[in-house]
């Protein structure tokens, strides 16, 4: 058991030295995925705003066409009034003139509102396109730099963990499984102590446990934080 504990302590030391590297290797793809989602969101918003702008332009064209028709109708109505041969014909012509005037005023007001909306949407779209291009460029740059960084990290990690498999082979599968399970939930899953205190949680250990740790006949865990504890004398011995 003593040899297993020594191997486990060295293995845990290796893993702890690579912990920051593992964390960064995990963060890099997460960060890139978040950036890709941002680009996709901006792209979707761009498509929606372009569609809205297109619809506004179509509506403007329709209103412009109707305004032209109403203007032509107004000219015809005025001509009818001028050519009227009776009061009845003149009144009908005047009503037609007034109806066209109201319609023209409505179309002009509507065109004014549409023009303002188009202007605002065009400005918003330009800003959105700028954000999209900047985010897209930033993503491309980050993807390239991340490839280089990942390669560097993996090289560093390989050096730090060189010989890990040899150490792991010296430890029973049951202990390795317990260690791996603990490692996923808490940092520094294996603690080396030199007295009767767990250096991780700073809690005092039972005297009998301290004695058993020095004997190194079995694997022990801190009764408070559940980390695996190994006595310094075992590792140094």
C-alpha positions as CSV (number, residue, x, y, z in Angstrom):
1,X,0.0,0.0,0.0
2,X,2.9,2.4,0.8
3,X,4.1,2.2,-2.8
4,X,0.6,2.9,-4.1
5,X,0.2,5.9,-1.9
6,X,3.6,7.3,-3.0
7,X,2.6,6.8,-6.7
8,X,-0.8,8.4,-6.0
9,X,0.8,11.4,-4.4
10,X,3.1,11.9,-7.3
11,X,0.2,11.4,-9.8
12,X,-1.9,13.9,-8.0
13,X,1.0,16.4,-8.0
14,X,1.2,16.0,-11.7
15,X,-2.5,16.6,-12.2
16,X,-2.5,19.6,-9.9
17,X,0.4,21.2,-11.9
18,X,-1.7,20.7,-15.1
19,X,-5.0,21.9,-13.5
20,X,-4.7,25.5,-14.8
21,X,-3.8,24.2,-18.3
22,X,-6.8,21.9,-18.3
23,X,-9.0,24.7,-17.2
24,X,-7.8,26.9,-20.1
25,X,-8.1,24.1,-22.6
26,X,-11.7,23.8,-21.5
27,X,-12.4,27.6,-21.6
28,X,-11.0,28.2,-25.1
29,X,-13.7,26.2,-27.0
30,X,-16.4,27.6,-24.7
31,X,-15.3,31.1,-25.4
32,X,-15.2,30.4,-29.2
33,X,-18.6,28.9,-29.0
34,X,-20.0,32.0,-27.3
35,X,-18.4,34.2,-29.9
36,X,-19.9,32.0,-32.7
37,X,-23.3,32.3,-31.1
38,X,-22.9,36.1,-30.9
39,X,-22.0,36.2,-34.6
40,X,-25.0,34.0,-35.5
41,X,-27.3,36.2,-33.4
42,X,-26.1,39.4,-35.1
43,X,-26.4,37.7,-38.5
44,X,-30.0,36.8,-37.7
45,X,-30.8,40.3,-36.5
46,X,-29.2,41.7,-39.7
47,X,-31.4,39.5,-41.9
48,X,-34.5,40.6,-40.0
49,X,-33.6,44.3,-40.2
50,X,-32.8,43.9,-43.9
51,X,-36.2,42.3,-44.4
52,X,-37.9,45.1,-42.5
53,X,-36.1,47.7,-44.5
54,X,-37.1,45.9,-47.7
55,X,-40.7,45.9,-46.6
56,X,-40.6,49.6,-45.8
57,X,-39.2,50.4,-49.2
58,X,-41.9,48.3,-50.9
59,X,-44.5,50.1,-48.8
60,X,-43.0,53.5,-49.8
61,X,-43.1,52.5,-53.4
62,X,-46.8,51.5,-53.1
63,X,-47.7,54.7,-51.3
64,X,-45.8,56.8,-53.9
65,X,-47.8,55.1,-56.7
66,X,-51.1,55.7,-54.9
67,X,-50.1,59.3,-54.3
68,X,-49.4,59.7,-58.0
69,X,-52.8,58.1,-58.9
70,X,-54.6,60.5,-56.4
71,X,-52.8,63.5,-57.9
72,X,-53.9,62.5,-61.3
73,X,-57.4,61.9,-59.9
74,X,-57.4,65.4,-58.4
75,X,-56.5,66.9,-61.8
76,X,-59.3,65.0,-63.4
77,X,-61.8,66.1,-60.7
78,X,-60.8,69.8,-61.1
79,X,-61.3,69.4,-64.8
80,X,-64.8,68.1,-64.2
81,X,-65.6,71.0,-62.0
82,X,-64.3,73.4,-64.6
83,X,-66.4,71.7,-67.3
84,X,-69.5,71.2,-65.2
85,X,-72.7,72.4,-66.9
86,X,-74.9,72.2,-63.8
87,X,-74.8,72.7,-60.1
88,X,-75.2,69.0,-59.5
89,X,-72.2,68.2,-61.7
90,X,-70.2,71.0,-60.0
91,X,-71.0,69.7,-56.5
92,X,-70.1,66.1,-57.5
93,X,-66.9,67.4,-58.9
94,X,-66.1,69.4,-55.8
95,X,-66.7,66.3,-53.6
96,X,-64.4,64.3,-55.8
97,X,-61.8,67.1,-55.5
98,X,-62.1,67.1,-51.7
99,X,-61.8,63.3,-51.5
100,X,-58.7,63.3,-53.5
101,X,-57.2,66.1,-51.5
102,X,-57.8,64.2,-48.3
103,X,-56.3,61.0,-49.8
104,X,-53.3,62.9,-51.0
105,X,-52.8,64.4,-47.5
106,X,-53.0,61.0,-46.0
107,X,-50.6,59.5,-48.5
108,X,-48.1,62.4,-47.9
109,X,-48.3,62.0,-44.2
110,X,-47.8,58.2,-44.5
111,X,-44.9,58.7,-46.8
112,X,-43.3,61.1,-44.3
113,X,-43.6,58.5,-41.5
114,X,-42.3,55.8,-43.8
115,X,-39.3,58.0,-44.8
116,X,-38.5,58.5,-41.1
117,X,-38.7,54.8,-40.4
118,X,-36.5,54.0,-43.4
119,X,-33.9,56.6,-42.2
120,X,-33.9,55.2,-38.7
121,X,-33.8,51.6,-39.9
122,X,-30.9,52.4,-42.4
123,X,-28.9,53.9,-39.6
124,X,-29.6,51.0,-37.3
125,X,-28.7,48.5,-40.0
126,X,-25.4,50.3,-40.7
127,X,-24.5,50.1,-37.0
128,X,-25.5,46.5,-36.8
129,X,-23.5,45.6,-39.9
130,X,-20.5,47.3,-38.3
131,X,-20.9,45.3,-35.1
132,X,-21.4,42.1,-37.2
133,X,-18.2,42.7,-39.2
134,X,-16.2,43.5,-36.1
135,X,-17.4,40.5,-34.2
136,X,-16.9,38.2,-37.2
137,X,-13.3,39.5,-37.6
138,X,-12.7,39.1,-33.9
139,X,-13.9,35.6,-34.1
140,X,-11.7,34.7,-37.0
141,X,-8.7,36.3,-35.3
142,X,-9.5,34.5,-32.0
143,X,-9.9,31.1,-33.8
144,X,-6.5,31.4,-35.4
145,X,-4.8,32.5,-32.1
146,X,-6.6,29.8,-30.2
147,X,-5.2,27.1,-32.5
148,X,-1.7,28.2,-31.6
149,X,-2.5,28.5,-27.9
150,X,-4.1,25.1,-27.7
151,X,-1.1,23.6,-29.4
152,X,1.2,25.3,-26.8
153,X,-1.0,24.2,-23.9
154,X,-1.2,20.6,-25.1
155,X,2.6,20.5,-25.5
156,X,3.1,21.9,-21.9
157,X,0.5,19.5,-20.6
158,X,2.2,16.5,-22.2
159,X,5.5,17.5,-20.6
160,X,3.9,17.9,-17.2
161,X,2.1,14.6,-17.4
162,X,5.0,12.6,-18.8
163,X,5.1,9.3,-16.9
164,X,1.6,9.6,-15.5
165,X,0.5,6.3,-17.0
166,X,3.4,4.6,-15.3
167,X,2.4,6.0,-11.9
168,X,-1.3,5.2,-12.5
169,X,-0.3,1.6,-13.3
170,X,1.1,1.3,-9.8
171,X,-2.2,2.2,-8.1
172,X,-5.2,-0.1,-7.9
173,X,-8.1,0.7,-10.2
174,X,-10.4,1.1,-7.1
175,X,-8.2,3.9,-5.7
176,X,-7.8,5.5,-9.1
177,X,-11.5,5.6,-9.6
178,X,-12.0,7.1,-6.2
179,X,-9.3,9.7,-6.9
180,X,-10.8,10.6,-10.3
181,X,-14.2,11.0,-8.8
182,X,-12.9,13.3,-6.1
183,X,-10.8,15.3,-8.6
184,X,-13.8,16.2,-10.7
185,X,-15.5,17.8,-7.7
186,X,-12.8,19.5,-5.7
187,X,-9.3,20.9,-6.4
188,X,-6.3,19.2,-4.8
189,X,-8.0,15.9,-4.2
190,X,-4.9,14.5,-2.6
191,X,-3.4,16.3,0.4
192,X,0.0,15.7,1.9
193,X,0.0,16.5,5.7
194,X,2.9,16.8,8.1
195,X,1.0,16.9,11.4
196,X,-2.5,16.2,12.7
197,X,-4.2,18.9,10.6
198,X,-5.7,18.6,7.1
199,X,-3.9,21.4,5.1
200,X,-6.9,21.8,2.8
201,X,-9.7,22.4,5.2
202,X,-7.6,23.3,8.3
203,X,-9.5,20.9,10.5
204,X,-7.8,18.8,13.1
205,X,-7.6,15.1,12.4
206,X,-8.3,12.4,15.1
207,X,-5.0,11.3,16.7
208,X,-5.6,7.7,15.8
209,X,-6.0,8.6,12.1
210,X,-2.7,10.5,12.2
211,X,-1.0,7.4,13.5
212,X,-2.7,5.2,10.8
213,X,-1.6,7.7,8.1
214,X,2.0,7.2,9.1
215,X,1.7,3.4,9.0
216,X,0.4,3.7,5.4
217,X,-1.5,0.4,5.5
218,X,-4.6,1.7,3.8
219,X,-6.1,4.7,2.0
220,X,-7.6,7.4,4.2
221,X,-9.8,10.5,3.5
222,X,-10.2,13.6,5.6
223,X,-13.4,13.1,7.7
224,X,-14.2,16.8,7.1
225,X,-13.5,17.6,3.4
226,X,-13.3,14.0,2.1
227,X,-9.9,14.6,0.3
228,X,-7.5,11.8,0.2
229,X,-4.8,12.4,2.8
230,X,-1.3,11.0,2.8
231,X,1.4,11.7,5.5
232,X,4.5,13.5,4.4
233,X,6.7,10.8,6.1
234,X,5.2,8.2,3.7
235,X,6.1,10.2,0.6
236,X,9.5,11.2,1.7
237,X,10.3,7.7,3.1
